[in-house]
């Protein structure tokens, strides 16, 4: 059975979509080094089902060679939480919401920015803020932070070389 990774943000139209697209793309380059297959999905704690990603999100992914134009937003369900092996969230609030709904998921819910960190991040510095409705520079900073987190995740999935 593949390892199931679920990225979670608020609306499943920006951050979790960026992370899903980037991880899928990067995993293609290291497939032969993975100890097991990986299945990647995303959802939002308050997503409206069936919405397209923002045009900025699609443009940034396209710049990395990732076409996510057919992606449709999904509302996070308790079943998704239970089925995932690893749930990666963008903000502390997302973690709190997941644990409020499924407390036994505690060990598998991680903050994206926390991956690869030796000491625990606290407060707002642990979050990747939502870029929706903000200028392109905010999207770019968000995309860069997500890219760094995804790279840490890829290194963890591949393991020591």
C-alpha positions as CSV (number, residue, x, y, z in Angstrom):
1,X,0.0,0.0,0.0
2,X,1.3,3.5,-0.8
3,X,2.2,6.0,1.9
4,X,-0.6,8.5,1.9
5,X,0.4,12.2,2.3
6,X,-2.3,14.9,2.7
7,X,-1.6,18.6,2.5
8,X,-4.1,20.8,4.3
9,X,-4.8,24.5,4.2
10,X,-7.9,26.6,4.5
11,X,-9.6,26.7,1.1
12,X,-7.6,24.2,-1.0
13,X,-7.0,26.8,-3.7
14,X,-3.5,28.1,-2.9
15,X,-1.1,26.6,-0.4
16,X,-2.1,23.0,-0.2
17,X,-2.4,22.9,-4.0
18,X,1.1,24.4,-4.4
19,X,2.5,21.8,-2.0
20,X,0.6,18.9,-3.7
21,X,1.8,19.9,-7.1
22,X,5.4,20.5,-6.1
23,X,5.7,17.2,-4.2
24,X,4.2,15.2,-7.1
25,X,6.7,16.8,-9.4
26,X,9.7,16.3,-7.2
27,X,8.8,12.7,-6.4
28,X,9.0,11.9,-10.1
29,X,12.7,12.7,-10.0
30,X,13.4,10.4,-7.0
31,X,10.9,7.6,-7.6
32,X,13.6,4.9,-7.8
33,X,15.0,6.0,-4.4
34,X,11.6,5.8,-2.5
35,X,11.2,2.9,-0.2
36,X,7.5,2.7,-1.0
37,X,5.0,4.3,-3.4
38,X,3.6,7.7,-2.3
39,X,0.1,9.0,-2.9
40,X,-0.3,12.8,-2.6
41,X,-3.6,14.7,-2.1
42,X,-4.8,18.0,-0.7
43,X,-7.9,19.4,1.0
44,X,-9.0,22.5,2.9
45,X,-10.6,22.8,6.4
46,X,-13.1,25.3,5.0
47,X,-12.9,24.5,1.3
48,X,-15.9,25.0,-1.0
49,X,-16.0,21.8,-3.1
50,X,-15.2,22.1,-6.8
51,X,-13.4,25.4,-6.9
52,X,-10.4,26.0,-9.2
53,X,-7.0,27.1,-7.7
54,X,-6.3,30.8,-7.9
55,X,-4.7,32.0,-11.2
56,X,-1.5,32.9,-9.3
57,X,-1.2,29.4,-7.9
58,X,-1.7,27.9,-11.3
59,X,0.9,30.3,-12.8
60,X,3.5,29.4,-10.2
61,X,3.0,25.7,-10.6
62,X,3.1,26.1,-14.4
63,X,6.5,27.8,-13.9
64,X,7.7,24.6,-12.3
65,X,6.3,22.5,-15.2
66,X,3.2,21.4,-13.2
67,X,-0.2,21.7,-14.8
68,X,-2.9,21.7,-12.1
69,X,-5.6,23.4,-14.1
70,X,-7.9,20.4,-13.6
71,X,-7.6,20.5,-9.8
72,X,-10.8,21.0,-7.9
73,X,-10.9,22.0,-4.3
74,X,-12.0,19.4,-1.7
75,X,-13.4,19.9,1.8
76,X,-11.3,18.0,4.4
77,X,-13.3,15.0,5.9
78,X,-12.7,12.9,9.0
79,X,-12.2,10.0,6.6
80,X,-9.4,11.7,4.8
81,X,-7.8,12.5,8.2
82,X,-8.0,8.8,9.3
83,X,-6.8,7.4,5.9
84,X,-3.7,9.6,5.6
85,X,-0.4,8.4,6.9
86,X,1.0,11.9,7.1
87,X,-0.9,15.2,7.2
88,X,1.0,18.3,6.5
89,X,-0.6,21.6,7.4
90,X,0.2,25.2,6.6
91,X,-0.8,26.9,9.9
92,X,-1.2,25.9,13.5
93,X,-4.9,26.6,13.2
94,X,-5.2,23.8,10.6
95,X,-3.5,21.4,13.0
96,X,-5.9,22.4,15.8
97,X,-8.9,22.0,13.6
98,X,-7.8,18.5,12.6
99,X,-7.2,17.4,16.2
100,X,-10.5,18.9,17.3
101,X,-12.2,16.6,14.8
102,X,-9.9,13.5,15.1
103,X,-7.8,13.7,18.3
104,X,-6.0,10.4,17.6
105,X,-4.4,12.0,14.5
106,X,-2.0,13.9,16.7
107,X,1.2,12.0,15.8
108,X,0.7,12.3,12.1
109,X,-0.1,16.0,11.8
110,X,2.9,18.2,11.0
111,X,3.5,21.8,10.2
112,X,5.2,22.2,6.8
113,X,7.6,24.8,8.1
114,X,8.5,22.6,11.0
115,X,9.9,19.8,8.7
116,X,13.7,19.6,8.9
117,X,13.8,22.0,11.9
118,X,15.8,20.9,14.9
119,X,14.0,23.2,17.3
120,X,10.2,23.7,17.4
121,X,8.9,26.9,15.8
122,X,6.4,28.8,17.8
123,X,3.9,31.5,17.1
124,X,3.3,33.0,13.7
125,X,6.7,32.0,12.5
126,X,5.5,28.4,12.3
127,X,2.8,29.3,9.8
128,X,2.8,29.9,6.1
129,X,0.3,32.7,5.7
130,X,-2.5,32.5,3.2
131,X,-1.7,34.6,0.1
132,X,-5.3,34.7,-1.3
133,X,-6.2,38.2,-2.3
134,X,-2.7,39.5,-1.7
135,X,-0.1,40.9,-4.2
136,X,2.0,38.6,-6.3
137,X,5.0,39.1,-4.1
138,X,3.1,37.5,-1.2
139,X,2.3,34.5,-3.5
140,X,5.9,34.2,-4.4
141,X,7.1,34.2,-0.8
142,X,4.5,31.6,0.0
143,X,5.5,29.5,-2.9
144,X,9.2,29.7,-1.9
145,X,8.4,28.7,1.7
146,X,6.3,25.8,0.5
147,X,9.0,24.7,-1.9
148,X,11.5,24.6,0.9
149,X,9.2,22.5,3.1
150,X,8.5,20.2,0.3
151,X,12.2,19.7,-0.3
152,X,12.6,18.8,3.3
153,X,9.8,16.3,3.0
154,X,11.4,14.7,-0.1
155,X,14.6,14.2,1.7
156,X,12.8,12.5,4.6
157,X,10.9,10.3,2.2
158,X,14.0,9.2,0.3
159,X,16.0,8.7,3.5
160,X,19.7,8.6,3.9
161,X,21.6,8.0,0.6
